[in-house]
């Protein structure tokens, strides 16, 4: 199965807090998803990693984004 977005084992820590801990997201072409959670749950941090605004704290197993036409 091929994914257009695949984020495996994503971890991001800031001083004194772990914003994302071992997160995996796999999205196939044509799927629609929502990312829900309370304030401070790490949603924006996860998207900032996907967009390249934040660097990972630990190496991910895989971070893949494929551009679709």
C-alpha positions as CSV (number, residue, x, y, z in Angstrom):
1,X,0.0,0.0,0.0
2,X,1.4,3.4,-1.0
3,X,0.7,6.4,1.1
4,X,0.8,10.1,0.0
5,X,1.7,11.1,3.6
6,X,3.5,8.8,5.9
7,X,4.9,9.8,9.3
8,X,6.3,6.9,11.4
9,X,7.4,7.2,15.1
10,X,7.4,11.0,15.3
11,X,8.7,12.5,18.5
12,X,9.1,16.1,19.4
13,X,10.2,17.5,22.7
14,X,10.5,21.0,24.0
15,X,12.3,21.9,27.3
16,X,10.2,20.3,30.0
17,X,7.5,18.9,27.7
18,X,7.0,16.1,25.2
19,X,4.6,17.5,22.5
20,X,4.5,14.4,20.4
21,X,5.5,10.9,21.5
22,X,5.9,8.1,18.9
23,X,3.1,9.3,16.6
24,X,2.3,7.5,13.3
25,X,0.1,8.9,10.6
26,X,-0.5,7.1,7.2
27,X,-2.8,8.7,4.6
28,X,-3.7,7.3,1.2
29,X,-4.7,9.3,-1.8
30,X,-8.3,10.3,-1.7
31,X,-8.8,9.9,2.1
32,X,-10.1,12.7,4.3
33,X,-9.0,12.9,7.9
34,X,-9.4,15.2,10.9
35,X,-6.8,15.8,13.6
36,X,-8.7,16.4,16.9
37,X,-7.5,16.9,20.5
38,X,-7.5,19.2,23.4
39,X,-5.5,22.4,23.6
40,X,-1.8,21.5,24.1
41,X,-2.3,17.9,22.7
42,X,0.4,18.4,20.0
43,X,-1.8,18.8,16.9
44,X,-0.1,22.0,15.7
45,X,3.4,20.6,16.5
46,X,2.7,17.6,14.4
47,X,1.6,19.7,11.5
48,X,4.6,22.0,11.9
49,X,6.9,18.9,11.6
50,X,5.1,17.8,8.5
51,X,5.4,21.3,7.0
52,X,9.1,21.5,7.9
53,X,8.8,24.3,10.5
54,X,10.1,22.1,13.4
55,X,12.9,19.5,13.4
56,X,12.3,16.2,15.0
57,X,13.8,15.5,18.5
58,X,14.4,11.9,17.5
59,X,14.9,10.4,14.1
60,X,11.7,9.1,12.6
61,X,11.5,5.8,10.9
62,X,10.0,7.5,7.9
63,X,8.6,10.9,6.9
64,X,7.3,10.9,3.3
65,X,5.1,13.4,1.5
66,X,4.2,12.9,-2.2
67,X,3.0,15.7,-4.3
68,X,-0.2,14.9,-6.3
69,X,-1.3,16.4,-9.6
